Amino acid sequence: MFPRGWPGIGLLCLRSSVAIGVLVEGHRHQQHLPGWIQGAAVLLSITLFAGYLTPLAAAIGLLFHGLIWHSLSGGDAGVAIILSLDTIALALIGPGGYSVDASRFGRRVVVLPPC
């Protein structure tokens, strides 16, 4: 669930691309969006980049992306589809070994007491 090495680096890149995508979409349309959406997009991007509660953050990121896209009455459909697919993939795959989630919920050594 928390792979290291090349798969972990790949998941780090996926998390980074989703976080940057949310930031760019929020910044590109900042004059049309309320301030709370912009602040939430920044906080969500930091959370995604760090890998903290990644499946939940990715689901919320997909919701925010849909909210931004809907509030603008459409927009660039290609970017919306790519960012949505990346976000869904991140929610389903997980954060990878180089994340806060891996250090909090990663592999543990279980020591059983003698009988």
Biopython code that builds the backbone (N, CA, C, O; Angstrom):
import numpy as np
from Bio.PDB.StructureBuilder import StructureBuilder

atoms = [
    (1, "MET", "N", (0.816, -1.193, 0.000)),
    (1, "MET", "CA", (0.000, 0.000, 0.000)),
    (1, "MET", "C", (0.861, 1.260, 0.000)),
    (1, "MET", "O", (0.439, 2.299, -0.507)),
    (2, "PHE", "N", (2.035, 1.178, 0.551)),
    (2, "PHE", "CA", (2.935, 2.331, 0.589)),
    (2, "PHE", "C", (4.259, 1.965, -0.066)),
    (2, "PHE", "O", (5.273, 1.831, 0.619)),
    (3, "PRO", "N", (4.259, 1.803, -1.385)),
    (3, "PRO", "CA", (5.499, 1.385, -2.044)),
    (3, "PRO", "C", (6.561, 2.475, -2.022)),
    (3, "PRO", "O", (6.264, 3.666, -2.113)),
    (4, "ARG", "N", (7.797, 2.032, -1.899)),
    (4, "ARG", "CA", (8.942, 2.940, -1.976)),
    (4, "ARG", "C", (9.651, 2.688, -3.298)),
    (4, "ARG", "O", (9.178, 1.892, -4.110)),
    (5, "GLY", "N", (10.754, 3.337, -3.522)),
    (5, "GLY", "CA", (11.506, 3.161, -4.762)),
    (5, "GLY", "C", (10.830, 3.894, -5.909)),
    (5, "GLY", "O", (10.215, 4.942, -5.716)),
    (6, "TRP", "N", (10.953, 3.330, -7.107)),
    (6, "TRP", "CA", (10.393, 3.979, -8.294)),
    (6, "TRP", "C", (8.871, 4.112, -8.243)),
    (6, "TRP", "O", (8.359, 5.160, -8.636)),
    (7, "PRO", "N", (8.112, 3.097, -7.777)),
    (7, "PRO", "CA", (6.661, 3.299, -7.670)),
    (7, "PRO", "C", (6.291, 4.419, -6.688)),
    (7, "PRO", "O", (5.341, 5.165, -6.923)),
    (8, "GLY", "N", (7.043, 4.531, -5.595)),
    (8, "GLY", "CA", (6.793, 5.616, -4.642)),
    (8, "GLY", "C", (7.082, 6.975, -5.230)),
    (8, "GLY", "O", (6.363, 7.938, -4.966)),
    (9, "ILE", "N", (8.137, 7.060, -6.031)),
    (9, "ILE", "CA", (8.453, 8.325, -6.704)),
    (9, "ILE", "C", (7.380, 8.658, -7.728)),
    (9, "ILE", "O", (7.011, 9.822, -7.889)),
    (10, "GLY", "N", (6.870, 7.627, -8.431)),
    (10, "GLY", "CA", (5.780, 7.845, -9.380)),
    (10, "GLY", "C", (4.531, 8.374, -8.701)),
    (10, "GLY", "O", (3.865, 9.264, -9.230)),
    (11, "LEU", "N", (4.205, 7.828, -7.521)),
    (11, "LEU", "CA", (3.047, 8.315, -6.785)),
    (11, "LEU", "C", (3.286, 9.717, -6.233)),
    (11, "LEU", "O", (2.350, 10.510, -6.138)),
    (12, "LEU", "N", (4.517, 10.029, -5.870)),
    (12, "LEU", "CA", (4.850, 11.391, -5.458)),
    (12, "LEU", "C", (4.632, 12.356, -6.611)),
    (12, "LEU", "O", (4.112, 13.454, -6.411)),
    (13, "CYS", "N", (5.022, 11.959, -7.811)),
    (13, "CYS", "CA", (4.800, 12.799, -8.997)),
    (13, "CYS", "C", (3.309, 12.960, -9.283)),
    (13, "CYS", "O", (2.867, 14.047, -9.654)),
    (14, "LEU", "N", (2.528, 11.891, -9.115)),
    (14, "LEU", "CA", (1.085, 11.970, -9.322)),
    (14, "LEU", "C", (0.442, 12.903, -8.308)),
    (14, "LEU", "O", (-0.398, 13.731, -8.662)),
    (15, "ARG", "N", (0.844, 12.766, -7.028)),
    (15, "ARG", "CA", (0.317, 13.682, -6.004)),
    (15, "ARG", "C", (0.687, 15.119, -6.318)),
    (15, "ARG", "O", (-0.138, 16.020, -6.163)),
    (16, "SER", "N", (1.914, 15.345, -6.758)),
    (16, "SER", "CA", (2.366, 16.701, -7.089)),
    (16, "SER", "C", (1.593, 17.269, -8.263)),
    (16, "SER", "O", (1.224, 18.444, -8.252)),
    (17, "SER", "N", (1.340, 16.446, -9.285)),
    (17, "SER", "CA", (0.621, 16.961, -10.452)),
    (17, "SER", "C", (-0.819, 17.322, -10.108)),
    (17, "SER", "O", (-1.345, 18.308, -10.625)),
    (18, "VAL", "N", (-1.466, 16.542, -9.248)),
    (18, "VAL", "CA", (-2.829, 16.866, -8.839)),
    (18, "VAL", "C", (-2.832, 18.142, -7.991)),
    (18, "VAL", "O", (-3.689, 19.007, -8.174)),
    (19, "ALA", "N", (-1.874, 18.261, -7.065)),
    (19, "ALA", "CA", (-1.801, 19.450, -6.222)),
    (19, "ALA", "C", (-1.540, 20.701, -7.059)),
    (19, "ALA", "O", (-2.167, 21.737, -6.840)),
    (20, "ILE", "N", (-0.631, 20.609, -8.004)),
    (20, "ILE", "CA", (-0.329, 21.754, -8.862)),
    (20, "ILE", "C", (-1.517, 22.076, -9.759)),
    (20, "ILE", "O", (-1.809, 23.245, -10.009)),
    (21, "GLY", "N", (-2.205, 21.038, -10.245)),
    (21, "GLY", "CA", (-3.384, 21.265, -11.080)),
    (21, "GLY", "C", (-4.481, 22.006, -10.341)),
    (21, "GLY", "O", (-5.102, 22.912, -10.895)),
    (22, "VAL", "N", (-4.726, 21.626, -9.083)),
    (22, "VAL", "CA", (-5.737, 22.322, -8.282)),
    (22, "VAL", "C", (-5.312, 23.770, -8.043)),
    (22, "VAL", "O", (-6.137, 24.679, -8.124)),
    (23, "LEU", "N", (-4.031, 23.986, -7.749)),
    (23, "LEU", "CA", (-3.537, 25.347, -7.538)),
    (23, "LEU", "C", (-3.664, 26.202, -8.790)),
    (23, "LEU", "O", (-4.103, 27.350, -8.724)),
    (24, "VAL", "N", (-3.280, 25.642, -9.925)),
    (24, "VAL", "CA", (-3.322, 26.397, -11.176)),
    (24, "VAL", "C", (-4.760, 26.746, -11.552)),
    (24, "VAL", "O", (-5.036, 27.873, -11.963)),
    (25, "GLU", "N", (-5.671, 25.794, -11.415)),
    (25, "GLU", "CA", (-7.074, 26.068, -11.736)),
    (25, "GLU", "C", (-7.649, 27.143, -10.812)),
    (25, "GLU", "O", (-8.390, 28.017, -11.262)),
    (26, "GLY", "N", (-7.311, 27.081, -9.528)),
    (26, "GLY", "CA", (-7.790, 28.100, -8.597)),
    (26, "GLY", "C", (-7.187, 29.456, -8.875)),
    (26, "GLY", "O", (-7.870, 30.474, -8.768)),
    (27, "HIS", "N", (-5.897, 29.483, -9.235)),
    (27, "HIS", "CA", (-5.231, 30.761, -9.486)),
    (27, "HIS", "C", (-5.651, 31.359, -10.829)),
    (27, "HIS", "O", (-5.796, 32.575, -10.955)),
    (28, "ARG", "N", (-5.844, 30.508, -11.820)),
    (28, "ARG", "CA", (-6.178, 31.004, -13.152)),
    (28, "ARG", "C", (-7.538, 31.697, -13.167)),
    (28, "ARG", "O", (-7.760, 32.610, -13.961)),
    (29, "HIS", "N", (-8.449, 31.266, -12.291)),
    (29, "HIS", "CA", (-9.792, 31.832, -12.255)),
    (29, "HIS", "C", (-10.057, 32.570, -10.952)),
    (29, "HIS", "O", (-11.202, 32.625, -10.501)),
    (30, "GLN", "N", (-9.027, 33.135, -10.338)),
    (30, "GLN", "CA", (-9.190, 33.741, -9.023)),
    (30, "GLN", "C", (-10.113, 34.953, -9.020)),
    (30, "GLN", "O", (-10.739, 35.231, -7.997)),
    (31, "GLN", "N", (-10.219, 35.680, -10.124)),
    (31, "GLN", "CA", (-11.090, 36.851, -10.148)),
    (31, "GLN", "C", (-12.565, 36.453, -10.164)),
    (31, "GLN", "O", (-13.420, 37.274, -9.832)),
    (32, "HIS", "N", (-12.882, 35.213, -10.543)),
    (32, "HIS", "CA", (-14.272, 34.768, -10.616)),
    (32, "HIS", "C", (-14.681, 33.911, -9.419)),
    (32, "HIS", "O", (-15.857, 33.579, -9.276)),
    (33, "LEU", "N", (-13.738, 33.554, -8.567)),
    (33, "LEU", "CA", (-14.033, 32.637, -7.461)),
    (33, "LEU", "C", (-14.048, 33.361, -6.129)),
    (33, "LEU", "O", (-13.297, 34.317, -5.935)),
    (34, "PRO", "N", (-14.904, 32.916, -5.200)),
    (34, "PRO", "CA", (-14.873, 33.487, -3.849)),
    (34, "PRO", "C", (-13.556, 33.162, -3.142)),
    (34, "PRO", "O", (-12.874, 32.200, -3.494)),
    (35, "GLY", "N", (-13.217, 33.956, -2.167)),
    (35, "GLY", "CA", (-11.964, 33.781, -1.446)),
    (35, "GLY", "C", (-11.858, 32.471, -0.703)),
    (35, "GLY", "O", (-10.764, 31.918, -0.583)),
    (36, "TRP", "N", (-12.984, 31.952, -0.193)),
    (36, "TRP", "CA", (-12.923, 30.704, 0.562)),
    (36, "TRP", "C", (-12.562, 29.529, -0.336)),
    (36, "TRP", "O", (-11.910, 28.589, 0.119)),
    (37, "ILE", "N", (-12.967, 29.560, -1.591)),
    (37, "ILE", "CA", (-12.597, 28.485, -2.507)),
    (37, "ILE", "C", (-11.102, 28.548, -2.800)),
    (37, "ILE", "O", (-10.440, 27.513, -2.879)),
    (38, "GLN", "N", (-10.570, 29.748, -2.960)),
    (38, "GLN", "CA", (-9.136, 29.897, -3.216)),
    (38, "GLN", "C", (-8.315, 29.422, -2.026)),
    (38, "GLN", "O", (-7.319, 28.720, -2.198)),
    (39, "GLY", "N", (-8.726, 29.800, -0.826)),
    (39, "GLY", "CA", (-8.024, 29.355, 0.381)),
    (39, "GLY", "C", (-8.108, 27.851, 0.567)),
    (39, "GLY", "O", (-7.128, 27.212, 0.951)),
    (40, "ALA", "N", (-9.278, 27.285, 0.296)),
    (40, "ALA", "CA", (-9.441, 25.835, 0.409)),
    (40, "ALA", "C", (-8.601, 25.112, -0.637)),
    (40, "ALA", "O", (-8.067, 24.037, -0.363)),
    (41, "ALA", "N", (-8.476, 25.683, -1.825)),
    (41, "ALA", "CA", (-7.658, 25.069, -2.873)),
    (41, "ALA", "C", (-6.187, 25.055, -2.470)),
    (41, "ALA", "O", (-5.488, 24.074, -2.725)),
    (42, "VAL", "N", (-5.711, 26.121, -1.849)),
    (42, "VAL", "CA", (-4.317, 26.175, -1.391)),
    (42, "VAL", "C", (-4.085, 25.149, -0.280)),
    (42, "VAL", "O", (-3.096, 24.417, -0.308)),
    (43, "LEU", "N", (-4.984, 25.094, 0.687)),
    (43, "LEU", "CA", (-4.860, 24.132, 1.786)),
    (43, "LEU", "C", (-4.933, 22.694, 1.267)),
    (43, "LEU", "O", (-4.184, 21.825, 1.715)),
    (44, "LEU", "N", (-5.824, 22.457, 0.336)),
    (44, "LEU", "CA", (-5.951, 21.132, -0.253)),
    (44, "LEU", "C", (-4.707, 20.747, -1.039)),
    (44, "LEU", "O", (-4.287, 19.590, -0.999)),
    (45, "SER", "N", (-4.120, 21.682, -1.740)),
    (45, "SER", "CA", (-2.897, 21.401, -2.499)),
    (45, "SER", "C", (-1.743, 21.049, -1.577)),
    (45, "SER", "O", (-0.965, 20.142, -1.872)),
    (46, "ILE", "N", (-1.628, 21.753, -0.471)),
    (46, "ILE", "CA", (-0.572, 21.442, 0.505)),
    (46, "ILE", "C", (-0.791, 20.043, 1.083)),
    (46, "ILE", "O", (0.155, 19.271, 1.236)),
    (47, "THR", "N", (-2.041, 19.728, 1.399)),
    (47, "THR", "CA", (-2.370, 18.414, 1.944)),
    (47, "THR", "C", (-2.052, 17.300, 0.946)),
    (47, "THR", "O", (-1.499, 16.266, 1.321)),
    (48, "LEU", "N", (-2.401, 17.513, -0.316)),
    (48, "LEU", "CA", (-2.118, 16.506, -1.341)),
    (48, "LEU", "C", (-0.622, 16.347, -1.564)),
    (48, "LEU", "O", (-0.129, 15.226, -1.692)),
    (49, "PHE", "N", (0.096, 17.447, -1.612)),
    (49, "PHE", "CA", (1.530, 17.360, -1.851)),
    (49, "PHE", "C", (2.245, 16.632, -0.718)),
    (49, "PHE", "O", (3.178, 15.866, -0.960)),
    (50, "ALA", "N", (1.809, 16.871, 0.517)),
    (50, "ALA", "CA", (2.418, 16.197, 1.666)),
    (50, "ALA", "C", (1.975, 14.742, 1.776)),
    (50, "ALA", "O", (2.662, 13.930, 2.396)),
    (51, "GLY", "N", (0.843, 14.411, 1.185)),
    (51, "GLY", "CA", (0.355, 13.044, 1.270)),
    (51, "GLY", "C", (-0.338, 12.760, 2.583)),
    (51, "GLY", "O", (-0.169, 11.680, 3.150)),
    (52, "TYR", "N", (-1.106, 13.698, 3.072)),
    (52, "TYR", "CA", (-1.819, 13.548, 4.332)),
    (52, "TYR", "C", (-3.278, 13.210, 4.039)),
    (52, "TYR", "O", (-3.972, 13.995, 3.393)),
    (53, "LEU", "N", (-3.756, 12.054, 4.502)),
    (53, "LEU", "CA", (-5.110, 11.563, 4.253)),
    (53, "LEU", "C", (-5.434, 11.647, 2.764)),
    (53, "LEU", "O", (-6.444, 12.228, 2.367)),
    (54, "THR", "N", (-4.575, 11.067, 1.960)),
    (54, "THR", "CA", (-4.593, 11.232, 0.516)),
    (54, "THR", "C", (-5.899, 10.813, -0.158)),
    (54, "THR", "O", (-6.415, 11.586, -0.965)),
    (55, "PRO", "N", (-6.466, 9.636, 0.121)),
    (55, "PRO", "CA", (-7.726, 9.301, -0.562)),
    (55, "PRO", "C", (-8.846, 10.296, -0.271)),
    (55, "PRO", "O", (-9.607, 10.658, -1.169)),
    (56, "LEU", "N", (-8.948, 10.733, 0.969)),
    (56, "LEU", "CA", (-9.963, 11.720, 1.326)),
    (56, "LEU", "C", (-9.656, 13.069, 0.680)),
    (56, "LEU", "O", (-10.557, 13.715, 0.146)),
    (57, "ALA", "N", (-8.398, 13.500, 0.723)),
    (57, "ALA", "CA", (-8.018, 14.774, 0.113)),
    (57, "ALA", "C", (-8.226, 14.750, -1.394)),
    (57, "ALA", "O", (-8.622, 15.758, -1.979)),
    (58, "ALA", "N", (-7.964, 13.615, -2.029)),
    (58, "ALA", "CA", (-8.176, 13.520, -3.478)),
    (58, "ALA", "C", (-9.662, 13.590, -3.810)),
    (58, "ALA", "O", (-10.045, 14.218, -4.797)),
    (59, "ALA", "N", (-10.501, 12.954, -3.000)),
    (59, "ALA", "CA", (-11.945, 13.032, -3.232)),
    (59, "ALA", "C", (-12.444, 14.464, -3.054)),
    (59, "ALA", "O", (-13.265, 14.939, -3.838)),
    (60, "ILE", "N", (-11.954, 15.144, -2.035)),
    (60, "ILE", "CA", (-12.331, 16.546, -1.829)),
    (60, "ILE", "C", (-11.775, 17.406, -2.966)),
    (60, "ILE", "O", (-12.430, 18.350, -3.407)),
    (61, "GLY", "N", (-10.574, 17.084, -3.439)),
    (61, "GLY", "CA", (-9.996, 17.804, -4.571)),
    (61, "GLY", "C", (-10.830, 17.660, -5.825)),
    (61, "GLY", "O", (-10.996, 18.621, -6.576)),
    (62, "LEU", "N", (-11.360, 16.460, -6.060)),
    (62, "LEU", "CA", (-12.239, 16.247, -7.201)),
    (62, "LEU", "C", (-13.519, 17.065, -7.045)),
    (62, "LEU", "O", (-14.019, 17.631, -8.017)),
    (63, "LEU", "N", (-14.040, 17.126, -5.840)),
    (63, "LEU", "CA", (-15.231, 17.925, -5.570)),
    (63, "LEU", "C", (-14.956, 19.411, -5.806)),
    (63, "LEU", "O", (-15.761, 20.099, -6.433)),
    (64, "PHE", "N", (-13.814, 19.909, -5.302)),
    (64, "PHE", "CA", (-13.475, 21.312, -5.496)),
    (64, "PHE", "C", (-13.230, 21.631, -6.969)),
    (64, "PHE", "O", (-13.621, 22.693, -7.454)),
    (65, "HIS", "N", (-12.586, 20.715, -7.671)),
    (65, "HIS", "CA", (-12.353, 20.940, -9.088)),
    (65, "HIS", "C", (-13.678, 21.029, -9.843)),
    (65, "HIS", "O", (-13.849, 21.881, -10.715)),
    (66, "GLY", "N", (-14.606, 20.148, -9.501)),
    (66, "GLY", "CA", (-15.930, 20.210, -10.114)),
    (66, "GLY", "C", (-16.663, 21.485, -9.756)),
    (66, "GLY", "O", (-17.364, 22.059, -10.589)),
    (67, "LEU", "N", (-16.504, 21.937, -8.507)),
    (67, "LEU", "CA", (-17.132, 23.186, -8.070)),
    (67, "LEU", "C", (-16.558, 24.382, -8.820)),
    (67, "LEU", "O", (-17.305, 25.262, -9.249)),
    (68, "ILE", "N", (-15.248, 24.421, -8.980)),
    (68, "ILE", "CA", (-14.612, 25.510, -9.725)),
    (68, "ILE", "C", (-15.060, 25.470, -11.185)),
    (68, "ILE", "O", (-15.405, 26.501, -11.763)),
    (69, "TRP", "N", (-15.053, 24.288, -11.770)),
    (69, "TRP", "CA", (-15.418, 24.162, -13.175)),
    (69, "TRP", "C", (-16.874, 24.528, -13.385)),
    (69, "TRP", "O", (-17.211, 25.169, -14.381)),
    (70, "HIS", "N", (-17.754, 24.128, -12.452)),
    (70, "HIS", "CA", (-19.178, 24.440, -12.571)),
    (70, "HIS", "C", (-19.442, 25.925, -12.360)),
    (70, "HIS", "O", (-20.289, 26.501, -13.043)),
    (71, "SER", "N", (-18.732, 26.554, -11.427)),
    (71, "SER", "CA", (-18.961, 27.973, -11.159)),
    (71, "SER", "C", (-18.528, 28.846, -12.328)),
    (71, "SER", "O", (-18.986, 29.981, -12.453)),
    (72, "LEU", "N", (-17.660, 28.337, -13.176)),
    (72, "LEU", "CA", (-17.220, 29.099, -14.341)),
    (72, "LEU", "C", (-18.047, 28.783, -15.577)),
    (72, "LEU", "O", (-17.741, 29.271, -16.665)),
    (73, "SER", "N", (-19.084, 27.979, -15.427)),
    (73, "SER", "CA", (-19.949, 27.564, -16.541)),
    (73, "SER", "C", (-19.141, 26.911, -17.642)),
    (73, "SER", "O", (-19.227, 27.297, -18.808)),
    (74, "GLY", "N", (-18.372, 25.937, -17.266)),
    (74, "GLY", "CA", (-17.562, 25.203, -18.238)),
    (74, "GLY", "C", (-16.128, 25.676, -18.199)),
    (74, "GLY", "O", (-15.625, 26.083, -17.151)),
    (75, "GLY", "N", (-15.495, 25.623, -19.300)),
    (75, "GLY", "CA", (-14.089, 25.992, -19.390)),
    (75, "GLY", "C", (-13.388, 25.014, -20.302)),
    (75, "GLY", "O", (-14.008, 24.432, -21.192)),
    (76, "ASP", "N", (-12.127, 24.835, -20.091)),
    (76, "ASP", "CA", (-11.349, 23.921, -20.904)),
    (76, "ASP", "C", (-11.651, 22.488, -20.474)),
    (76, "ASP", "O", (-11.204, 22.045, -19.416)),
    (77, "ALA", "N", (-12.402, 21.776, -21.288)),
    (77, "ALA", "CA", (-12.842, 20.429, -20.935)),
    (77, "ALA", "C", (-11.677, 19.448, -20.893)),
    (77, "ALA", "O", (-11.696, 18.517, -20.087)),
    (78, "GLY", "N", (-10.670, 19.626, -21.731)),
    (78, "GLY", "CA", (-9.535, 18.717, -21.748)),
    (78, "GLY", "C", (-8.768, 18.734, -20.445)),
    (78, "GLY", "O", (-8.419, 17.679, -19.915)),
    (79, "VAL", "N", (-8.503, 19.913, -19.925)),
    (79, "VAL", "CA", (-7.798, 20.039, -18.649)),
    (79, "VAL", "C", (-8.648, 19.472, -17.522)),
    (79, "VAL", "O", (-8.133, 18.815, -16.617)),
    (80, "ALA", "N", (-9.940, 19.725, -17.580)),
    (80, "ALA", "CA", (-10.842, 19.217, -16.535)),
    (80, "ALA", "C", (-10.866, 17.696, -16.523)),
    (80, "ALA", "O", (-10.867, 17.090, -15.451)),
    (81, "ILE", "N", (-10.886, 17.076, -17.679)),
    (81, "ILE", "CA", (-10.922, 15.616, -17.751)),
    (81, "ILE", "C", (-9.609, 15.018, -17.256)),
    (81, "ILE", "O", (-9.616, 14.050, -16.496)),
    (82, "ILE", "N", (-8.495, 15.581, -17.676)),
    (82, "ILE", "CA", (-7.192, 15.059, -17.255)),
    (82, "ILE", "C", (-7.006, 15.191, -15.749)),
    (82, "ILE", "O", (-6.574, 14.242, -15.095)),
    (83, "LEU", "N", (-7.328, 16.354, -15.194)),
    (83, "LEU", "CA", (-7.178, 16.549, -13.757)),
    (83, "LEU", "C", (-8.138, 15.646, -12.982)),
    (83, "LEU", "O", (-7.785, 15.135, -11.919)),
    (84, "SER", "N", (-9.338, 15.448, -13.502)),
    (84, "SER", "CA", (-10.296, 14.570, -12.834)),
    (84, "SER", "C", (-9.810, 13.123, -12.840)),
    (84, "SER", "O", (-9.916, 12.437, -11.824)),
    (85, "LEU", "N", (-9.285, 12.653, -13.958)),
    (85, "LEU", "CA", (-8.771, 11.282, -14.021)),
    (85, "LEU", "C", (-7.560, 11.086, -13.119)),
    (85, "LEU", "O", (-7.434, 10.049, -12.468)),
    (86, "ASP", "N", (-6.666, 12.073, -13.075)),
    (86, "ASP", "CA", (-5.515, 11.991, -12.165)),
    (86, "ASP", "C", (-5.966, 11.938, -10.709)),
    (86, "ASP", "O", (-5.415, 11.180, -9.911)),
    (87, "THR", "N", (-6.959, 12.738, -10.369)),
    (87, "THR", "CA", (-7.447, 12.785, -8.999)),
    (87, "THR", "C", (-8.127, 11.470, -8.614)),
    (87, "THR", "O", (-7.943, 10.983, -7.499)),
    (88, "ILE", "N", (-8.903, 10.899, -9.520)),
    (88, "ILE", "CA", (-9.545, 9.613, -9.253)),
    (88, "ILE", "C", (-8.486, 8.524, -9.074)),
    (88, "ILE", "O", (-8.586, 7.699, -8.166)),
    (89, "ALA", "N", (-7.473, 8.525, -9.942)),
    (89, "ALA", "CA", (-6.396, 7.534, -9.818)),
    (89, "ALA", "C", (-5.678, 7.671, -8.484)),
    (89, "ALA", "O", (-5.368, 6.666, -7.844)),
    (90, "LEU", "N", (-5.412, 8.885, -8.061)),
    (90, "LEU", "CA", (-4.741, 9.108, -6.782)),
    (90, "LEU", "C", (-5.599, 8.638, -5.613)),
    (90, "LEU", "O", (-5.083, 8.060, -4.656)),
    (91, "ALA", "N", (-6.895, 8.881, -5.685)),
    (91, "ALA", "CA", (-7.787, 8.432, -4.604)),
    (91, "ALA", "C", (-7.831, 6.915, -4.516)),
    (91, "ALA", "O", (-7.945, 6.360, -3.423)),
    (92, "LEU", "N", (-7.742, 6.239, -5.656)),
    (92, "LEU", "CA", (-7.830, 4.783, -5.658)),
    (92, "LEU", "C", (-6.503, 4.105, -5.334)),
    (92, "LEU", "O", (-6.495, 3.058, -4.686)),
    (93, "ILE", "N", (-5.387, 4.674, -5.768)),
    (93, "ILE", "CA", (-4.082, 4.045, -5.578)),
    (93, "ILE", "C", (-3.515, 4.328, -4.195)),
    (93, "ILE", "O", (-2.987, 3.424, -3.548)),
    (94, "GLY", "N", (-3.618, 5.565, -3.735)),
    (94, "GLY", "CA", (-3.076, 5.916, -2.433)),
    (94, "GLY", "C", (-1.850, 6.794, -2.550)),
    (94, "GLY", "O", (-1.455, 7.162, -3.656)),
    (95, "PRO", "N", (-1.237, 7.139, -1.422)),
    (95, "PRO", "CA", (-0.196, 8.155, -1.395)),
    (95, "PRO", "C", (1.197, 7.687, -1.777)),
    (95, "PRO", "O", (1.981, 8.482, -2.296)),
    (96, "GLY", "N", (1.529, 6.443, -1.542)),
    (96, "GLY", "CA", (2.891, 5.974, -1.792)),
    (96, "GLY", "C", (3.743, 6.048, -0.536)),
    (96, "GLY", "O", (3.291, 6.501, 0.516)),
    (97, "GLY", "N", (4.975, 5.597, -0.665)),
    (97, "GLY", "CA", (5.869, 5.480, 0.477)),
    (97, "GLY", "C", (6.459, 6.783, 0.962)),
    (97, "GLY", "O", (6.932, 6.854, 2.097)),
    (98, "TYR", "N", (6.448, 7.809, 0.144)),
    (98, "TYR", "CA", (7.040, 9.090, 0.513)),
    (98, "TYR", "C", (5.931, 10.081, 0.830)),
    (98, "TYR", "O", (5.707, 11.040, 0.091)),
    (99, "SER", "N", (5.239, 9.835, 1.941)),
    (99, "SER", "CA", (4.110, 10.666, 2.326)),
    (99, "SER", "C", (3.939, 10.649, 3.838)),
    (99, "SER", "O", (4.528, 9.831, 4.545)),
    (100, "VAL", "N", (3.122, 11.566, 4.305)),
    (100, "VAL", "CA", (2.788, 11.593, 5.726)),
    (100, "VAL", "C", (1.973, 10.352, 6.087)),
    (100, "VAL", "O", (2.139, 9.786, 7.167)),
    (101, "ASP", "N", (1.095, 9.934, 5.179)),
    (101, "ASP", "CA", (0.295, 8.734, 5.435)),
    (101, "ASP", "C", (1.165, 7.501, 5.654)),
    (101, "ASP", "O", (0.864, 6.678, 6.518)),
    (102, "ALA", "N", (2.237, 7.365, 4.882)),
    (102, "ALA", "CA", (3.117, 6.207, 5.027)),
    (102, "ALA", "C", (3.797, 6.203, 6.388)),
    (102, "ALA", "O", (3.977, 5.144, 6.989)),
    (103, "SER", "N", (4.172, 7.372, 6.874)),
    (103, "SER", "CA", (4.828, 7.403, 8.184)),
    (103, "SER", "C", (3.833, 7.209, 9.328)),
    (103, "SER", "O", (4.203, 6.713, 10.392)),
    (104, "ARG", "N", (2.584, 7.593, 9.119)),
    (104, "ARG", "CA", (1.576, 7.426, 10.167)),
    (104, "ARG", "C", (0.920, 6.059, 10.155)),
    (104, "ARG", "O", (0.690, 5.470, 11.212)),
    (105, "PHE", "N", (0.614, 5.542, 8.953)),
    (105, "PHE", "CA", (-0.163, 4.312, 8.859)),
    (105, "PHE", "C", (0.601, 3.184, 8.174)),
    (105, "PHE", "O", (0.003, 2.164, 7.832)),
    (106, "GLY", "N", (1.892, 3.337, 7.968)),
    (106, "GLY", "CA", (2.679, 2.377, 7.207)),
    (106, "GLY", "C", (2.908, 1.071, 7.939)),
    (106, "GLY", "O", (2.230, 0.746, 8.914)),
    (107, "ARG", "N", (3.878, 0.338, 7.444)),
    (107, "ARG", "CA", (4.177, -0.969, 8.005)),
    (107, "ARG", "C", (4.643, -0.850, 9.452)),
    (107, "ARG", "O", (5.388, 0.063, 9.809)),
    (108, "ARG", "N", (4.197, -1.774, 10.260)),
    (108, "ARG", "CA", (4.566, -1.797, 11.666)),
    (108, "ARG", "C", (5.082, -3.186, 12.020)),
    (108, "ARG", "O", (4.715, -4.177, 11.389)),
    (109, "VAL", "N", (5.914, -3.244, 13.010)),
    (109, "VAL", "CA", (6.390, -4.524, 13.537)),
    (109, "VAL", "C", (5.487, -4.878, 14.705)),
    (109, "VAL", "O", (5.360, -4.125, 15.670)),
    (110, "VAL", "N", (4.869, -6.035, 14.592)),
    (110, "VAL", "CA", (3.977, -6.505, 15.647)),
    (110, "VAL", "C", (4.739, -7.530, 16.472)),
    (110, "VAL", "O", (5.217, -8.535, 15.945)),
    (111, "VAL", "N", (4.848, -7.270, 17.761)),
    (111, "VAL", "CA", (5.541, -8.175, 18.668)),
    (111, "VAL", "C", (4.492, -8.839, 19.545)),
    (111, "VAL", "O", (3.791, -8.179, 20.312)),
    (112, "LEU", "N", (4.398, -10.173, 19.415)),
    (112, "LEU", "CA", (3.436, -10.918, 20.207)),
    (112, "LEU", "C", (4.081, -11.379, 21.507)),
    (112, "LEU", "O", (5.196, -11.900, 21.490)),
    (113, "PRO", "N", (3.410, -11.200, 22.615)),
    (113, "PRO", "CA", (3.972, -11.650, 23.881)),
    (113, "PRO", "C", (3.994, -13.180, 23.937)),
    (113, "PRO", "O", (3.142, -13.838, 23.339)),
    (114, "PRO", "N", (4.970, -13.746, 24.657)),
    (114, "PRO", "CA", (5.006, -15.219, 24.766)),
    (114, "PRO", "C", (3.800, -15.707, 25.568)),
    (114, "PRO", "O", (3.301, -15.028, 26.465)),
    (115, "CYS", "N", (3.360, -16.894, 25.214)),
    (115, "CYS", "CA", (2.187, -17.472, 25.892)),
    (115, "CYS", "C", (2.549, -18.068, 27.217)),
    (115, "CYS", "O", (1.682, -18.594, 27.915)),
]
sb = StructureBuilder()
sb.init_structure("model")
sb.init_model(0)
sb.init_chain("A")
sb.init_seg("    ")
for serial, (resi, resn, name, xyz) in enumerate(atoms, 1):
    if name == "N":
        sb.init_residue(resn, " ", resi, " ")
    sb.init_atom(name, np.array(xyz, "f"), 0.0, 1.0, " ", f" {name:<3s}", serial, name[0])
structure = sb.get_structure()
